[in-house]
Amino acid sequence: MTRDWVPACIGMSRDVDAVARALFSAGAKEVTVKDFHRTGFNLIPGLIDPRAGIVPGYCRGPVPGIGNPNKAEALFLIGMHAASGSHGFLSHTFTSRIQRLTVNGHLMPEVAFFSGSVAGYGIRPVFFSGCPVACGQAHHLIPGIRTFSIDKSGPPERFEAEPWRNRLGVAAAAALTNHCTRPYLPKGPFRAVVLMRDGAETARRLAARWGFERSGARIIFNADDFAQLYMAMIRLCYLSPASERVLPLGLFLYHLMGRIGLAWVRRRALQQGLL
């Protein structure tokens, strides 16, 4: 938790509010927001349209991390990043500890993993926002997806957030009638090569932990289908065999930490007159 985290949470919450309000105005019957950044407790409910359901934290399943998508029909991905190894703004896939991730020889961004994780429920990715590089990757992987980019190449003090949020909401609402996409579920088998930013020793430790191949700072593993690939990446990035065995307790404690962190954000925001 840092000083910058307070305005970041406020900004994320207002971004989400702009999208939720626009979707309801365009005729959406139900909007569920999955807080999927860091601790999973970043969004301030009081700043978001109360008609939207906010789901904080992470779940074991049925979709790892996300939980139960229920009756969702369309996926809107807001504030996503370009793939690890590309030149977008803060490019990373899952974690910044990965310097580069390729699957079957191609860079694999978050839009692929998160869209693929819910494809089994018939959910179509229809809208994506992120930096221009991330939007280009989304277009390349998912034909027909609508995108809205944010250019962070300039100084932050010159960025006009509210006009941009209004345009974001308009673009998201227009995507509500996007019927061009299909559920995104790439076919296996897959061969993943993960280059660890911290070098060979980190790669050695993680590869040994999960029984993966290793070559220098690269971890290599195979997966028969997308579910195996997705779960292998979650294990590699976030878990150990010991923590996976006590995952319900671990998630409880992690959520507790997230709630404490969000309470700290709210308190600091009130003290600073930001709420």
C-alpha positions as CSV (number, residue, x, y, z in Angstrom):
1,M,0.0,0.0,0.0
2,T,1.4,3.3,-1.1
3,R,0.3,6.9,-1.3
4,D,-0.3,6.5,-5.0
5,W,-2.6,3.5,-4.4
6,V,-5.4,5.7,-3.0
7,P,-6.0,7.8,-6.2
8,A,-5.4,4.6,-8.2
9,C,-8.3,2.8,-6.5
10,I,-10.5,5.9,-6.9
11,G,-9.6,6.1,-10.6
12,M,-10.3,2.4,-11.2
13,S,-13.7,2.7,-9.4
14,R,-14.7,5.7,-11.5
15,D,-13.6,3.9,-14.7
16,V,-15.8,1.0,-13.7
17,D,-18.7,3.3,-12.8
18,A,-18.6,5.0,-16.3
19,V,-18.8,1.6,-18.0
20,A,-21.5,0.2,-15.7
21,R,-23.7,3.3,-16.1
22,A,-23.3,3.3,-19.8
23,L,-24.2,-0.4,-20.1
24,F,-27.4,0.0,-18.0
25,S,-28.4,3.1,-20.1
26,A,-27.9,1.0,-23.2
27,G,-30.3,-1.7,-21.9
28,A,-28.1,-4.2,-19.9
29,K,-30.3,-6.0,-17.4
30,E,-27.4,-7.1,-15.2
31,V,-23.8,-6.0,-14.8
32,T,-21.4,-7.9,-12.6
33,V,-17.9,-6.5,-11.9
34,K,-15.1,-8.9,-11.0
35,D,-12.3,-7.1,-9.2
36,F,-9.3,-8.9,-10.7
37,H,-6.3,-6.7,-9.8
38,R,-3.7,-7.5,-7.2
39,T,-5.5,-8.3,-4.0
40,G,-8.9,-8.3,-5.7
41,F,-10.0,-5.5,-3.3
42,N,-9.5,-2.3,-5.2
43,L,-12.9,-1.0,-6.0
44,I,-14.8,1.4,-3.8
45,P,-18.5,0.4,-3.9
46,G,-19.7,3.9,-3.0
47,L,-18.2,5.3,-6.3
48,I,-19.9,2.7,-8.5
49,D,-23.5,2.6,-9.8
50,P,-25.3,0.6,-7.1
51,R,-27.1,-1.5,-9.7
52,A,-23.8,-3.2,-10.6
53,G,-22.8,-6.2,-8.5
54,I,-19.2,-6.1,-7.4
55,V,-17.4,-9.4,-6.7
56,P,-14.1,-8.8,-4.9
57,G,-11.3,-11.3,-4.2
58,Y,-10.4,-14.6,-5.9
59,C,-12.2,-18.0,-6.0
60,R,-11.1,-21.6,-6.4
61,G,-13.6,-22.3,-9.1
62,P,-15.4,-23.4,-11.1
63,V,-13.4,-20.9,-13.1
64,P,-10.1,-20.5,-11.2
65,G,-9.8,-17.0,-9.8
66,I,-13.1,-15.8,-11.2
67,G,-15.6,-18.2,-9.6
68,N,-19.0,-18.9,-11.1
69,P,-19.9,-16.7,-14.1
70,N,-23.6,-17.5,-13.6
71,K,-25.7,-16.4,-16.5
72,A,-23.3,-13.9,-18.0
73,E,-23.5,-13.6,-21.8
74,A,-20.7,-11.2,-22.6
75,L,-17.3,-10.3,-21.3
76,F,-16.0,-6.7,-21.0
77,L,-12.3,-6.5,-20.1
78,I,-11.4,-3.1,-18.7
79,G,-7.8,-1.8,-18.0
80,M,-6.0,-4.9,-19.3
81,H,-2.3,-5.1,-20.2
82,A,-0.3,-6.1,-23.2
83,A,1.5,-9.4,-23.2
84,S,4.8,-10.0,-21.3
85,G,7.6,-9.4,-23.8
86,S,5.8,-6.8,-25.8
87,H,6.2,-3.0,-25.7
88,G,2.9,-1.8,-24.2
89,F,2.3,0.2,-21.0
90,L,3.5,-1.9,-18.0
91,S,3.2,-5.0,-20.2
92,H,2.7,-8.2,-18.3
93,T,0.8,-11.5,-18.3
94,F,-0.3,-12.5,-14.9
95,T,2.7,-11.0,-13.1
96,S,5.6,-8.6,-13.9
97,R,8.0,-11.3,-12.7
98,I,7.5,-12.9,-16.2
99,Q,9.7,-11.1,-18.7
100,R,8.3,-12.9,-21.7
101,L,5.7,-15.6,-22.2
102,T,5.1,-17.5,-25.5
103,V,2.6,-20.3,-26.1
104,N,3.3,-22.3,-29.3
105,G,5.8,-19.7,-30.3
106,H,3.5,-16.7,-29.9
107,L,3.2,-14.0,-27.2
108,M,0.2,-14.8,-25.0
109,P,-1.6,-11.8,-23.4
110,E,-4.1,-11.6,-20.6
111,V,-7.0,-11.2,-23.0
112,A,-6.4,-14.7,-24.2
113,F,-6.2,-16.3,-20.8
114,F,-9.2,-14.5,-19.3
115,S,-11.4,-14.9,-22.3
116,G,-10.5,-18.5,-22.7
117,S,-11.2,-19.2,-19.0
118,V,-14.9,-18.5,-19.4
119,A,-15.4,-19.8,-22.9
120,G,-16.8,-23.1,-21.6
121,Y,-19.8,-21.1,-20.3
122,G,-20.5,-19.7,-23.8
123,I,-19.4,-16.2,-22.8
124,R,-18.2,-14.0,-25.7
125,P,-15.5,-11.4,-25.2
126,V,-17.0,-8.3,-26.8
127,F,-15.1,-5.3,-25.5
128,F,-11.5,-4.6,-24.4
129,S,-9.7,-1.5,-23.1
130,G,-6.0,-1.1,-22.5
131,C,-3.0,0.6,-24.0
132,P,-2.8,0.7,-27.9
133,V,-0.5,-2.3,-28.0
134,A,-2.8,-4.4,-25.8
135,C,-5.8,-3.4,-28.0
136,G,-3.9,-4.5,-31.1
137,Q,-3.2,-7.8,-29.5
138,A,-6.9,-8.2,-28.6
139,H,-7.9,-7.5,-32.2
140,H,-5.4,-10.0,-33.5
141,L,-6.6,-12.8,-31.2
142,I,-10.3,-12.2,-31.2
143,P,-11.8,-11.1,-34.5
144,G,-14.6,-8.7,-34.1
145,I,-13.9,-7.6,-30.5
146,R,-14.4,-3.8,-29.9
147,T,-11.5,-2.0,-28.3
148,F,-10.9,1.4,-26.7
149,S,-7.4,2.5,-25.9
150,I,-5.8,4.8,-23.5
151,D,-2.5,6.5,-24.5
152,K,-0.3,6.9,-21.4
153,S,2.8,8.2,-23.3
154,G,2.2,11.7,-22.1
155,P,2.6,13.3,-18.6
156,P,-0.1,12.2,-16.2
157,E,-1.0,15.8,-15.2
158,R,-2.1,16.5,-18.8
159,F,-4.4,13.5,-19.0
160,E,-8.1,14.5,-18.9
161,A,-9.7,11.6,-17.1
162,E,-13.4,12.5,-17.2
163,P,-13.7,13.1,-20.9
164,W,-11.9,9.9,-21.5
165,R,-14.2,8.0,-19.1
166,N,-17.2,9.3,-20.9
167,R,-15.8,8.1,-24.2
168,L,-15.0,4.7,-22.6
169,G,-18.6,4.4,-21.5
170,V,-19.9,5.2,-24.9
171,A,-17.6,2.7,-26.6
172,A,-18.5,0.0,-24.1
173,A,-22.3,0.6,-24.5
174,A,-21.9,0.3,-28.3
175,A,-20.3,-3.1,-27.8
176,L,-23.4,-4.4,-26.0
177,T,-24.8,-5.2,-29.4
178,N,-21.6,-6.7,-30.7
179,H,-22.6,-10.2,-32.0
180,C,-19.5,-10.6,-34.2
181,T,-17.4,-12.5,-31.6
182,R,-17.5,-16.1,-30.5
183,P,-16.3,-17.7,-27.2
184,Y,-12.5,-17.7,-27.4
185,L,-11.1,-21.2,-26.7
186,P,-7.9,-22.0,-28.5
187,K,-7.2,-25.7,-29.2
188,G,-4.3,-27.6,-27.7
189,P,-1.8,-29.1,-27.3
190,F,0.2,-26.2,-26.0
191,R,3.9,-25.6,-25.3
192,A,4.6,-22.7,-23.0
193,V,8.0,-21.0,-22.6
194,V,8.2,-18.6,-19.6
195,L,11.2,-16.3,-19.3
196,M,11.6,-15.2,-15.7
197,R,12.8,-11.6,-15.1
198,D,14.8,-12.5,-12.0
199,G,17.0,-15.0,-13.9
200,A,18.0,-18.7,-13.8
201,E,17.9,-19.3,-10.1
202,T,14.3,-18.2,-9.8
203,A,13.4,-20.3,-12.9
204,R,15.2,-23.3,-11.3
205,R,13.3,-23.0,-8.1
206,L,9.9,-22.6,-9.8
207,A,10.5,-25.4,-12.3
208,A,11.6,-27.8,-9.6
209,R,8.5,-26.9,-7.5
210,W,6.1,-28.0,-10.3
211,G,8.2,-30.5,-12.2
212,F,8.6,-28.4,-15.3
213,E,11.5,-28.3,-17.7
214,R,14.1,-25.5,-17.5
215,S,16.7,-24.0,-19.7
216,G,18.6,-21.1,-18.1
217,A,16.0,-18.5,-17.0
218,R,13.3,-20.2,-19.1
219,I,10.6,-22.5,-17.7
220,I,9.0,-24.9,-20.3
221,F,5.9,-27.0,-19.9
222,N,3.3,-28.7,-22.1
223,A,-0.5,-28.7,-21.7
224,D,-3.0,-30.9,-23.5
225,D,-5.8,-28.3,-23.4
226,F,-6.5,-24.7,-22.4
227,A,-7.8,-25.5,-18.9
228,Q,-4.4,-27.3,-18.2
229,L,-2.5,-24.3,-19.6
230,Y,-4.5,-21.8,-17.5
231,M,-4.1,-23.7,-14.3
232,A,-0.4,-24.3,-14.8
233,M,0.1,-20.6,-15.2
234,I,-1.8,-19.9,-12.0
235,R,0.2,-22.4,-10.1
236,L,3.5,-21.1,-11.5
237,C,2.7,-17.5,-10.7
238,Y,0.8,-17.6,-7.5
239,L,0.9,-21.0,-5.7
240,S,3.2,-23.7,-4.3
241,P,2.2,-27.3,-3.7
242,A,1.9,-26.5,0.1
243,S,-0.3,-23.4,-0.4
244,E,-2.5,-25.2,-2.9
245,R,-3.2,-27.9,-0.3
246,V,-4.5,-25.3,2.1
247,L,-6.0,-23.0,-0.5
248,P,-9.3,-22.3,1.2
249,L,-7.5,-21.0,4.3
250,G,-5.0,-19.1,2.1
251,L,-7.8,-17.4,0.2
252,F,-9.5,-16.5,3.4
253,L,-6.4,-14.8,4.8
254,Y,-5.6,-13.2,1.5
255,H,-9.1,-11.7,1.3
256,L,-8.8,-10.5,4.9
257,M,-5.6,-8.7,3.9
258,G,-7.4,-7.2,0.9
259,R,-10.3,-6.0,3.0
260,I,-7.9,-4.4,5.4
261,G,-6.1,-2.7,2.5
262,L,-9.3,-1.4,1.0
263,A,-10.4,0.0,4.4
264,W,-7.0,1.8,4.6
265,V,-7.6,3.3,1.1
266,R,-11.1,4.5,2.1
267,R,-9.8,6.0,5.3
268,R,-6.9,7.8,3.6
269,A,-9.2,9.0,0.8
270,L,-11.6,10.5,3.4
271,Q,-8.7,12.2,5.2
272,Q,-7.5,13.7,2.0
273,G,-10.9,14.9,1.0
274,L,-11.0,12.6,-2.1
275,L,-14.3,11.0,-1.1
